[in-house]
């Protein structure tokens, strides 16, 4: 699986950076952030990104479309521990037809160490029929496409 590298020169609407402070409930018995927590962080960062650019879940639903995850691919590089601050750099790389691809690159703020990379394939669906649906122009524009 290929993971894209974050490009800070992307148009501002296409990317977002979100900080997360590792809390006690994020830690597992191995004393590091549990693998599943990275997905929670990624989901939260994607939602905050969409809200920041004016494309909240309600906005999308009002325009007759909602995004659902098709699959996630994750590569773990180094562990994060209690008290670390993680920076999730996330961006939409592709957005066409009824599919979209979002990447996440999670680094530790304190030393810049790459902790995890995530690729999420999204499918856009009609909220009433639950069938795939082409992305409306207003949504493409919101995400900088």
N, C-alpha and C positions, 0 to 999 in steps of 0.2 A: 504494500500500500504506500503510495506516494503522499507526502504531506507537503503542502505549500508552506513557504516561509513568509512571515509577515513583512509587508512592504509599507512602511510609514508614509510613502508618497501617494497612496491611494486617495481618491477624493474623500473628504470628511464624512460624507453620508454613507460610504461603503464600509467604514470600520468604526470600532469602538474599543476603548480600553476600560476595563472594570477591575477594581481592587477587591480582594477578599482576604479577610483576616481569619486564619485557621483557628477554629474554636474547638473546645473539648469534644463536642458531639461529632466533629469531623474525623476524629482519631479512632483507629481500630486497635485491635489487640497487638499489632506489630508496631504500635506507637508512631504511626505516620498516617497521613490523610488516606482514608479508605478510597479504593479505586472508584466506587460509585459516586463519591462526593464530587469528583471532577465533572461528572455529567450534570450534577445539580448546579455547580458553578457555571458551567457552559450554558445551561438552559437559562439561568438568571441573567447572564451577560447578554445573551441574544435578545431576551425580552426587554431589558433596559435599553439596548441599542435601538430596537424597533420603536420603543416609546420616545426615545430622544429625537428621532427623525420624524416623528408624527405618524408612525405606522403601528399604533398599538393594536392589540388583538381585536378590540372593539371596532377600530377604524377598518381593519381588514374585513371583519365580519360584515360591517355595514356596506362594504363594496363587494360582497358576495363571495368571499374567499377566505380560507384559513389555512395556515401551514401545519403540516403534521410530519413528524420525523419518520423517515423511511428506514434509515440505519445510521449507526455511529461507528467510526473506527477510531481507536485510541492507541497511541504509543506512549508508554511511560518511560521517562528518562531518569529522573531522580525523585526521591521522596520529599514531601513537604511535611513539616512537623508543627506541633502546637506553637502558636505565636508567630509563625511565618506570615508574611503578607504576599499574596499571589497577585500577579498582574495578568489578567486574561486579555490578550490582544485578539479580537475577533473581527472577522470580515466576511462579507458575502463575495464569493469569487465568481459564481455563475448564477444567473437568474433568467430563465427563458422557458417558454412553453409552460409546462406545469411542474417543473423541477427547479430546485435551487441547491446550491452547495455553500456551506458556511464552514470556515476554518476557525480554530482556536489555537493559540500558542500561549501556554501558561508558563510564566517565569516567576522565580522568587524575586521580590523587589530588592531585598537586602544585597544580593550578589549577582542578580541577572541570570542565574542558572536556569536552563531550560528544564522544566519538570514534566510537561506533557504536551502532546499535540493531539488535536481532535479534528476529525472531518465528519460533518453531518450532512447527509443527503436528505433534503426536504421534498415533500410532495405537496402541492397546493390543491386543495379540494373545495368543492362546493359545500357549504355548511348544512344545506338541506338534503342534498342527494348523497353526500359523502363520496362523490365521484371526482376523479381528477379534473381540474379546470385550469385553463390558461390564466396566467397572471395578468390582471388588468394593468393598463398603462399607468394609472395613478400609483399603484404599488411599485412598479418598476422604477418610476420617477422618484418615489420616496427613498428607495434604496440606491439611488444614483446610477441607474441603468438607463 
